Amino acid sequence: MLNEYQKRGLSITLRIVEETMQDIERILHSETHIGILYELID
């Protein structure tokens, strides 16, 4: 069983993972992506 702090930490971590996966999926499906230090052209 997880305590309250562990549950909160796990929830935040899973939210960050989900957002990062969505960003990666968006980048893979787009033809171009302009980052801060680079530009990706497919």
C-alpha positions in Angstrom: 0.0 0.0 0.0 1.2 3.5 -0.8 0.9 6.4 1.7 -0.6 9.7 0.7 2.8 11.2 -0.3 3.7 8.2 -2.5 0.3 8.3 -4.2 0.7 12.0 -4.9 4.2 11.5 -6.2 3.2 8.6 -8.4 0.2 10.6 -9.8 2.5 13.5 -10.7 5.1 11.2 -12.3 2.5 9.4 -14.4 1.0 12.7 -15.5 4.5 13.8 -16.7 5.1 10.5 -18.5 1.7 10.9 -20.3 2.4 14.4 -21.3 5.9 13.5 -22.6 4.5 10.6 -24.6 1.9 12.9 -26.2 4.7 15.4 -27.1 6.8 12.6 -28.6 3.7 11.3 -30.6 3.0 14.8 -31.9 6.6 15.2 -33.0 6.6 11.8 -34.8 3.4 12.6 -36.7 4.4 16.1 -37.8 6.6 16.8 -40.8 8.6 19.5 -39.1 9.4 20.4 -35.5 11.2 23.4 -34.3 12.9 23.0 -31.0 14.8 25.5 -28.9 18.2 24.3 -30.2 17.2 22.5 -33.4 14.8 22.1 -36.3 13.6 18.6 -37.4 12.5 18.3 -41.0 11.2 14.9 -42.2 
